[in-house]
Amino acid sequence: MADTATTASAAAASAANASTDAPPFQLGKPRFQQTSFFGRFRHFLDIIDPRTLFVTERRLREAVQLLEDYKHGTLRPGVTNEQLWSAQKIKQAILHPDTNEKIFMPFRMSGYIPFGTPIVVGLLLPNQTLASTVFWQWLNQSHNACVNYANRNATKPSPASKFIQGYLGAVISAVSIAVGLNVLVQKANKFTPATRLLVQRFVPFPAVASANICNVVLMRYGELEEGIDVLDGDGNLVGSSKIAARHALLETALTRVVLPMPILVLPPIVMSMLEKTALLQARPRLLLPVQSLVCLAAFGLALPLAISLFPQMSEIETSQLEPEIAQATSSRTVVYNKGL
């Protein structure tokens, strides 16, 4: 009789899990397969989900406790895979994985789009003055730097000088390129006023893209000097590789160039067409709200697409790495944490 009850209970739990169509829960692992672009895209949609910004302190404690119960094998009966995945999503969105401390809301990955969109709107405002150009480029790089720092790898202590160096390098490069291009456009006598205004709208992209590269290189230059850890298929440390560090830096830099492309290129194109419509010509006050919505849509699409280009844990053949790495393992390939 007891066996029958146990079997029925197990079947009910199995049916509850199956009904949600959720994969079997794995603590600390992504819910979606990371070998395909679509799987990575679904994973990062979870990471940047702005709904996690509204999670209460009580709900966070419940999520953390649920994961602790799972870890120690004391999970109460009836908890589904969907509930476990949801709890892990909440914890990863709010708490730093290394320090286990709450990340300040504007600097969470889930807050990147809501808090970053007003800055993008400011960057794309027409008829920018020198002061406004400097202000918006400074604010954008300040926000990026804070997001980078809040989501940094905190397993190894990093001197504050590295953060300051990367921040100053990004601000100086962004401001100098944006101001320089604006001055060139203003002095271009061949442009009509309408063409000059259109060209000016595209100035933020090269400024932000170059600043992003500068920020990545300066903030992570130590990895090129010391190398990064590479792991075998079982997660065992093989060694530290400078070549893998170069690959990681290149992939991250490419991601940072692709990220602002839809955000800072698509809205000017869309707005140049929308501004010619009868509705916006009759109601110019709607221009800013419409531009804000266009920027929000572009931002929401661009962020998960850009960070899904490469797996978080990238794979590389040992034959491409240092001889000592190839000799230290029998695995044909190893993996490394690319970073975001």
C-alpha positions in Angstrom: 0.0 0.0 0.0 2.8 2.4 0.9 4.6 1.5 -2.3 1.4 2.4 -4.3 1.2 5.7 -2.5 4.9 6.5 -3.2 4.5 5.5 -6.9 1.4 7.7 -7.2 3.2 10.6 -5.5 6.2 10.3 -7.8 3.8 10.1 -10.8 2.0 13.2 -9.7 5.3 15.1 -9.2 6.5 13.9 -12.6 3.2 15.0 -14.3 3.5 18.4 -12.6 7.0 18.9 -13.9 6.0 17.6 -17.4 3.0 19.9 -17.6 5.2 23.0 -17.5 7.3 21.8 -20.4 10.4 22.8 -18.4 13.6 20.9 -18.8 15.0 19.0 -15.7 16.5 21.6 -13.3 20.2 21.9 -13.0 21.6 24.1 -10.2 23.9 26.8 -11.5 23.4 25.7 -15.2 21.6 27.6 -18.0 18.1 26.5 -18.7 18.6 26.6 -22.5 21.3 24.9 -24.6 24.3 27.2 -25.1 25.6 25.4 -28.3 23.1 27.1 -30.6 22.5 30.9 -31.1 18.7 30.4 -30.4 19.5 28.7 -27.1 21.9 31.5 -26.1 19.3 34.1 -27.2 16.6 32.5 -25.0 19.1 32.4 -22.1 20.0 36.1 -22.3 16.4 37.1 -22.6 16.0 35.6 -19.1 19.1 37.4 -17.9 17.9 40.9 -19.1 14.2 40.4 -18.2 13.2 43.7 -16.6 10.4 42.1 -14.6 13.0 40.9 -12.1 13.5 44.5 -11.1 10.1 44.4 -9.3 10.8 41.2 -7.3 10.2 41.9 -3.6 12.7 41.2 -0.8 10.4 38.4 0.5 10.2 36.8 -3.0 14.0 36.9 -3.3 14.4 35.3 0.1 12.0 32.5 -0.9 13.8 31.9 -4.2 17.2 31.7 -2.4 15.8 29.3 0.2 14.2 27.1 -2.4 17.6 26.7 -4.2 19.3 26.0 -0.8 16.7 23.3 -0.1 17.4 21.8 -3.5 21.1 21.9 -2.9 20.9 20.1 0.4 18.2 17.6 -0.7 15.5 19.0 1.6 13.1 20.2 -1.1 9.5 19.9 -0.1 7.2 17.6 -2.2 5.4 19.1 -5.2 8.0 21.7 -6.3 8.2 21.8 -10.1 11.1 22.3 -12.4 9.5 25.6 -13.5 9.5 26.9 -10.0 13.2 26.0 -9.5 14.2 27.6 -12.8 12.2 30.7 -11.9 13.9 30.9 -8.5 17.4 30.6 -10.1 16.5 33.3 -12.6 15.5 35.7 -9.7 18.6 35.0 -7.7 21.0 35.4 -10.7 19.3 38.6 -11.8 19.6 40.3 -8.4 22.6 38.8 -6.5 26.2 38.9 -7.5 27.4 35.3 -8.1 30.7 35.8 -6.3 29.9 38.2 -3.4 26.2 37.1 -3.0 25.3 40.7 -2.4 22.5 42.6 -4.1 23.5 44.5 -7.3 22.2 48.1 -7.3 19.1 48.1 -9.5 20.3 50.5 -12.3 23.5 48.5 -12.8 21.9 45.0 -13.1 21.8 43.4 -16.5 18.0 43.4 -16.2 18.1 47.1 -15.6 20.4 47.9 -18.6 17.6 48.6 -21.1 15.2 50.5 -18.8 17.9 52.7 -17.4 20.0 52.9 -20.5 17.2 53.9 -23.0 16.9 57.5 -21.7 20.7 57.9 -22.3 20.3 56.5 -25.9 17.5 59.0 -26.6 19.8 61.7 -25.3 22.7 60.6 -27.5 20.4 60.7 -30.6 18.8 64.1 -30.0 19.1 66.3 -33.1 21.0 69.6 -33.1 23.4 68.7 -30.3 25.5 71.5 -28.9 29.1 70.9 -27.8 28.0 70.8 -24.1 25.2 68.3 -24.7 27.4 66.0 -26.8 30.0 65.9 -24.0 27.3 65.4 -21.4 25.5 62.5 -23.1 28.7 60.7 -24.1 30.0 61.1 -20.5 26.8 59.8 -19.0 26.7 56.8 -21.3 30.2 55.7 -20.6 29.6 56.3 -16.8 26.6 54.0 -16.9 28.5 51.4 -18.9 31.4 51.5 -16.5 29.1 51.1 -13.5 27.4 48.1 -15.1 30.8 46.5 -15.9 32.0 47.0 -12.4 28.8 45.8 -10.7 28.8 42.6 -12.8 32.6 42.1 -12.7 34.3 38.8 -11.9 35.0 39.3 -8.2 36.8 36.0 -7.5 40.2 37.7 -7.9 40.8 41.2 -6.4 41.3 43.9 -9.1 42.9 47.2 -8.3 40.6 50.3 -8.5 43.2 51.8 -10.8 42.2 49.4 -13.5 38.6 50.4 -13.3 39.5 54.1 -13.3 41.9 53.6 -16.3 39.2 51.9 -18.3 36.6 54.5 -17.4 38.7 57.5 -18.3 39.9 55.9 -21.5 36.3 55.2 -22.6 35.1 58.7 -21.7 38.0 60.5 -23.4 37.8 58.4 -26.6 34.0 58.7 -26.8 33.9 62.5 -26.2 36.9 63.3 -28.5 35.5 61.2 -31.5 31.9 62.6 -31.1 33.1 66.2 -30.8 35.6 65.8 -33.6 33.0 64.3 -36.0 30.4 66.9 -35.1 33.0 69.7 -35.9 33.8 68.1 -39.2 30.1 67.8 -40.1 29.5 71.4 -39.2 32.4 72.5 -41.5 31.2 70.4 -44.4 29.9 73.1 -46.7 28.7 70.7 -49.3 26.0 69.3 -47.0 22.5 70.7 -47.1 21.0 71.5 -43.6 18.8 68.4 -43.9 21.8 66.1 -44.8 23.9 67.6 -42.1 21.2 66.9 -39.5 20.9 63.3 -40.7 24.7 62.7 -40.7 24.9 64.2 -37.2 22.5 61.6 -35.9 24.9 58.8 -36.9 27.9 60.4 -35.0 27.2 58.6 -31.7 27.7 55.1 -33.2 31.5 55.4 -34.1 32.1 57.3 -30.8 30.4 54.7 -28.6 31.7 51.7 -30.5 35.3 52.9 -30.3 34.9 53.8 -26.6 33.5 50.3 -25.9 36.6 48.7 -27.5 38.8 51.0 -25.5 37.0 50.2 -22.3 37.3 46.4 -22.9 41.0 46.5 -23.7 41.9 48.8 -20.8 39.7 47.1 -18.2 40.9 43.6 -19.2 44.5 44.2 -20.2 45.7 42.2 -17.2 44.2 39.1 -18.8 46.4 39.5 -21.8 49.5 39.7 -19.6 48.5 36.9 -17.1 46.2 34.7 -19.3 42.8 33.2 -18.3 41.9 29.8 -17.0 41.0 27.1 -19.5 39.0 24.0 -18.4 38.6 20.5 -19.8 35.2 18.9 -20.6 34.8 17.8 -16.9 35.4 21.4 -15.6 38.9 20.6 -14.4 41.4 23.4 -14.5 44.0 22.7 -17.3 46.1 25.9 -17.0 46.3 29.6 -17.8 46.4 30.7 -21.4 47.3 34.1 -22.9 46.1 32.9 -26.4 42.7 32.1 -25.0 42.7 35.5 -23.3 43.2 37.1 -26.8 40.3 35.1 -28.2 38.1 36.1 -25.3 39.0 39.8 -25.6 38.4 39.8 -29.4 35.0 38.1 -29.0 34.0 40.6 -26.3 35.2 43.6 -28.3 33.2 42.4 -31.4 30.1 42.0 -29.2 30.6 45.6 -27.9 30.8 46.9 -31.5 27.7 45.0 -32.6 25.7 46.0 -29.6 25.4 49.8 -30.3 24.9 49.3 -34.0 21.1 48.6 -34.1 20.6 51.0 -31.1 22.4 54.0 -32.6 21.9 53.3 -36.4 18.3 52.0 -36.7 16.5 54.8 -34.8 17.9 57.7 -36.9 16.8 55.8 -40.1 13.4 55.1 -38.7 12.9 58.6 -37.3 14.0 60.3 -40.6 11.1 58.4 -42.2 8.6 59.0 -39.4 9.3 62.7 -39.2 7.9 63.1 -42.8 4.5 61.6 -41.8 1.5 64.0 -41.5 0.9 62.9 -37.9 4.3 64.0 -36.6 4.5 67.1 -38.8 1.2 68.2 -37.3 2.1 67.2 -33.8 5.9 67.9 -33.3 5.5 67.3 -29.5 5.1 63.6 -30.3 8.6 63.4 -31.7 10.4 62.8 -28.4 7.9 60.1 -27.1 8.0 58.3 -30.5 11.8 58.5 -30.6 11.9 57.1 -27.1 9.7 54.1 -28.1 11.8 53.5 -31.2 15.0 53.5 -29.1 13.5 51.2 -26.5 12.5 48.7 -29.2 16.0 48.8 -30.8 17.7 48.5 -27.5 15.5 45.5 -26.4 16.3 43.7 -29.7 20.0 44.6 -29.9 21.2 43.6 -26.4 20.2 39.9 -26.4 21.2 39.5 -30.1 24.7 41.0 -29.5 25.5 39.1 -26.3 24.3 35.8 -27.9 26.8 36.0 -30.7 29.3 33.9 -28.7 28.8 31.3 -25.9 29.6 32.5 -22.4 31.9 29.5 -22.1 33.7 29.4 -25.5 35.5 26.4 -26.9 38.9 26.3 -28.5 41.2 23.4 -29.7 44.2 22.7 -27.6 46.4 22.7 -30.8 45.8 26.5 -31.1 47.0 27.1 -27.5 50.4 27.1 -25.8 52.3 23.8 -26.0 52.2 23.4 -22.2 48.4 23.6 -22.3 48.1 20.9 -25.0 50.5 18.7 -23.0 48.6 19.1 -19.8 45.3 17.5 -21.0 44.2 14.6 -23.3 41.1 16.6 -24.3 41.1 17.8 -27.9 39.3 21.0 -26.9 39.1 23.2 -23.8 36.7 26.0 -22.7 37.2 29.4 -21.2 34.9 32.1 -19.8 34.6 34.8 -22.4 33.0 37.4 -20.2 30.2 39.8 -21.2 
